[in-house]
Amino acid sequence: MRAASEALHSCGARGARDGRRARTARGRRATLRAALATASSSSIAPPPLTCAAAAAEARAVLRTIRKSSVESPVPRRVRVELPLPRADAQDGDEDAIVYLGVHGQAADWSGGMAQRLRVTKRLIENDMLDGYNDSTEYLGLLDRDADGMGVWKVGSSMTCVTHPSDTTMEYLVKLARGDYGKTVTEKSHILVVVNAFWSGNGESVGQPWEFQLKRDAKALLSEWSWEKVYACRRTRSAAGVEGTLVRRYPGRWMLFNANGSSVVREWDDEPSNREIAESLNEDAGRPEAVGWNRDAANTSRDDDVIT
């Protein structure tokens, strides 16, 4: 298999035609809110129950973005958050969506990022990119040292890369600025990152002395430069109440109850873990867990613990 960098270079000359200049993220959000004001709640689909079903929903979202890009501005740098199965799942439940920690992917992967990539790769190829046929090509790791960062070329209009993180941000920066091929720099190209692990807007990237990398990462990860167009995350409050958080572009963020039968709460932007926990507890009639008191005066040093 040829190296990912060489393959991305080879497709640079076959870039899709330039799209219209995308409107700002703020403008997109305002337009989205106006459109959703007239939407009927009866059209809301329940959350997926399996990881494969979630990946299939992500496929539908990406298709919507690609088709809409011909006629209207759409986000070009997008994030997808796919649920992963338990690493120790038994026969019959190996694809079930279950709670795996606060950030949704705290499974015990004994094989590290290599094992995580194998599982994510299967979901991407079997479900998320299913139907693209010969236009999809897996190019291997983005770089020899880019741990867990598999890359796919989807025709000439979309590139998909997995697991960029604070420690591997150098390679995502290189990809975005065209070091591995100029196609990704074109206005019409869509860059998809799956299950990214970066924190904040680049503050934790690189070593303390890597000033240029930090500046580049901050520019790449600015607050409005990426939009999470699909997410499916099983979540749980400290009081033990579970739910599923889902976002399907261009829809809102929706928190479903434990069995997915009703929407607990909706947001325009991604909610915090605290907002999710409080909403689940309120819906289930559970008291707030220790440490989540709104007023700091009500929490002593002895019980200020998130349990």
DANOR-V412276 format. One record per residue. N is the residue number from 0. SS is DSSP state (alpha for helix, beta for strand, coil for the rest). OMEGA is omega in degrees with one decimal (none if undefined). Layout:
BEGIN
N_SS_OMEGA / N_SS_OMEGA
END
This chain:
BEGIN
0_coil_-179.1 / 1_coil_-177.1 / 2_coil_-178.0 / 3_alpha_-178.1 / 4_alpha_179.8 / 5_alpha_-178.8 / 6_alpha_179.1 / 7_alpha_175.1 / 8_alpha_-174.1 / 9_alpha_-178.9 / 10_coil_-177.2 / 11_alpha_-177.1 / 12_alpha_-176.3 / 13_alpha_-177.8 / 14_coil_177.3 / 15_coil_-177.8 / 16_coil_-177.9 / 17_coil_175.2 / 18_coil_176.2 / 19_coil_179.2 / 20_coil_-177.7 / 21_coil_174.3 / 22_coil_-178.9 / 23_coil_180.0 / 24_alpha_179.0 / 25_alpha_179.1 / 26_alpha_179.1 / 27_alpha_-178.4 / 28_alpha_179.6 / 29_alpha_178.6 / 30_alpha_179.8 / 31_alpha_-179.3 / 32_alpha_179.7 / 33_alpha_-179.0 / 34_alpha_-176.9 / 35_alpha_-179.7 / 36_coil_-179.0 / 37_coil_-177.1 / 38_coil_179.6 / 39_coil_-179.3 / 40_alpha_-179.0 / 41_alpha_-177.9 / 42_alpha_-176.8 / 43_coil_178.0 / 44_coil_177.0 / 45_coil_179.6 / 46_coil_176.8 / 47_coil_-179.2 / 48_coil_-178.7 / 49_beta_178.7 / 50_alpha_178.8 / 51_alpha_178.8 / 52_alpha_177.3 / 53_alpha_178.7 / 54_alpha_177.0 / 55_alpha_175.6 / 56_alpha_176.6 / 57_alpha_176.9 / 58_alpha_179.9 / 59_alpha_178.5 / 60_alpha_-179.9 / 61_alpha_176.9 / 62_alpha_177.6 / 63_alpha_-179.7 / 64_alpha_-178.9 / 65_alpha_-179.6 / 66_alpha_-178.4 / 67_alpha_-176.4 / 68_coil_180.0 / 69_coil_-172.9 / 70_coil_-175.2 / 71_coil_179.1 / 72_coil_177.5 / 73_coil_175.8 / 74_coil_-177.7 / 75_coil_174.0 / 76_beta_-170.3 / 77_beta_178.4 / 78_beta_175.6 / 79_beta_177.7 / 80_beta_-179.4 / 81_coil_173.2 / 82_coil_176.8 / 83_coil_179.9 / 84_coil_174.5 / 85_coil_179.4 / 86_coil_-178.1 / 87_coil_-177.4 / 88_coil_178.8 / 89_coil_179.3 / 90_coil_178.3 / 91_coil_179.3 / 92_coil_-176.1 / 93_coil_179.9 / 94_coil_-176.7 / 95_beta_175.4 / 96_coil_-178.8 / 97_coil_178.7 / 98_coil_-177.8 / 99_coil_178.3 / 100_coil_-174.5 / 101_coil_-176.1 / 102_coil_169.7 / 103_coil_-176.6 / 104_coil_-176.8 / 105_coil_177.3 / 106_coil_-178.9 / 107_coil_-178.4 / 108_coil_-177.8 / 109_coil_179.2 / 110_coil_176.8 / 111_alpha_-176.5 / 112_alpha_178.9 / 113_alpha_178.2 / 114_alpha_178.7 / 115_alpha_178.9 / 116_alpha_179.6 / 117_alpha_-179.6 / 118_alpha_180.0 / 119_alpha_179.7 / 120_alpha_179.6 / 121_alpha_178.8 / 122_alpha_-178.9 / 123_alpha_-174.3 / 124_alpha_-177.6 / 125_alpha_-172.2 / 126_alpha_-173.8 / 127_alpha_179.7 / 128_coil_178.2 / 129_coil_178.8 / 130_coil_177.6 / 131_coil_173.4 / 132_alpha_-172.7 / 133_alpha_-178.0 / 134_alpha_-178.8 / 135_beta_179.3 / 136_beta_174.7 / 137_beta_-173.5 / 138_beta_-179.1 / 139_beta_177.7 / 140_beta_179.4 / 141_coil_178.4 / 142_coil_-177.6 / 143_coil_-177.7 / 144_coil_-179.2 / 145_coil_-173.5 / 146_coil_176.6 / 147_coil_-175.1 / 148_coil_173.0 / 149_beta_-177.8 / 150_beta_178.7 / 151_beta_170.6 / 152_beta_-179.4 / 153_beta_-173.3 / 154_coil_177.9 / 155_coil_-173.3 / 156_coil_-177.5 / 157_beta_174.3 / 158_beta_-178.2 / 159_beta_179.7 / 160_beta_-176.2 / 161_beta_165.7 / 162_coil_171.9 / 163_coil_-176.3 / 164_beta_177.5 / 165_coil_-175.9 / 166_coil_179.9 / 167_coil_-175.8 / 168_alpha_178.7 / 169_alpha_-175.2 / 170_alpha_175.3 / 171_alpha_176.4 / 172_alpha_179.5 / 173_alpha_179.4 / 174_alpha_-175.2 / 175_alpha_-179.1 / 176_alpha_172.5 / 177_coil_-179.9 / 178_coil_179.6 / 179_coil_-177.5 / 180_coil_-172.1 / 181_alpha_-177.4 / 182_alpha_-175.3 / 183_alpha_-179.4 / 184_alpha_-178.6 / 185_coil_-174.2 / 186_coil_-177.4 / 187_coil_-174.4 / 188_coil_179.0 / 189_beta_178.3 / 190_beta_-176.2 / 191_beta_173.0 / 192_beta_-177.0 / 193_beta_177.0 / 194_coil_177.5 / 195_coil_-178.8 / 196_beta_-178.6 / 197_coil_-178.1 / 198_coil_177.3 / 199_coil_-178.8 / 200_coil_175.8 / 201_coil_-176.9 / 202_coil_-175.2 / 203_coil_-177.3 / 204_coil_170.9 / 205_coil_177.9 / 206_coil_-177.1 / 207_coil_-176.8 / 208_coil_-179.0 / 209_coil_-172.8 / 210_alpha_-177.6 / 211_alpha_177.9 / 212_alpha_178.9 / 213_alpha_178.2 / 214_alpha_179.8 / 215_alpha_-179.9 / 216_alpha_179.1 / 217_alpha_178.3 / 218_alpha_-178.4 / 219_alpha_-173.7 / 220_coil_179.1 / 221_coil_-168.5 / 222_coil_-173.7 / 223_coil_-174.0 / 224_coil_-179.8 / 225_coil_175.9 / 226_beta_177.2 / 227_beta_-172.9 / 228_beta_174.4 / 229_beta_175.2 / 230_beta_172.8 / 231_beta_-172.8 / 232_beta_173.2 / 233_beta_-174.5 / 234_beta_-177.5 / 235_beta_175.7 / 236_coil_178.7 / 237_coil_177.5 / 238_coil_176.1 / 239_coil_179.8 / 240_coil_-177.8 / 241_beta_176.5 / 242_beta_178.9 / 243_beta_177.8 / 244_beta_-177.1 / 245_beta_169.2 / 246_beta_177.5 / 247_beta_179.9 / 248_coil_4.1 / 249_coil_-176.6 / 250_coil_-179.3 / 251_coil_172.6 / 252_beta_-177.0 / 253_beta_176.6 / 254_beta_179.5 / 255_beta_175.4 / 256_coil_-170.0 / 257_coil_-177.9 / 258_coil_175.8 / 259_coil_-175.7 / 260_coil_-179.2 / 261_coil_178.0 / 262_beta_-179.4 / 263_beta_-177.7 / 264_beta_177.9 / 265_beta_177.2 / 266_beta_172.1 / 267_coil_-179.3 / 268_coil_-177.6 / 269_coil_-178.7 / 270_coil_175.8 / 271_coil_177.1 / 272_alpha_179.8 / 273_alpha_178.8 / 274_alpha_179.2 / 275_alpha_-177.8 / 276_alpha_-179.1 / 277_alpha_-179.8 / 278_alpha_179.0 / 279_alpha_-179.8 / 280_alpha_-179.4 / 281_alpha_-179.1 / 282_alpha_-178.3 / 283_alpha_-178.7 / 284_coil_178.6 / 285_coil_175.2 / 286_coil_178.2 / 287_coil_179.6 / 288_coil_178.5 / 289_coil_177.0 / 290_coil_-178.7 / 291_coil_179.6 / 292_coil_-179.7 / 293_coil_-178.2 / 294_coil_-177.5 / 295_alpha_-179.1 / 296_alpha_-179.2 / 297_alpha_-177.3 / 298_coil_179.7 / 299_coil_178.0 / 300_coil_-176.0 / 301_coil_-175.7 / 302_coil_179.4 / 303_coil_-176.2 / 304_coil_174.1 / 305_coil_-176.0 / 306_coil_none
END
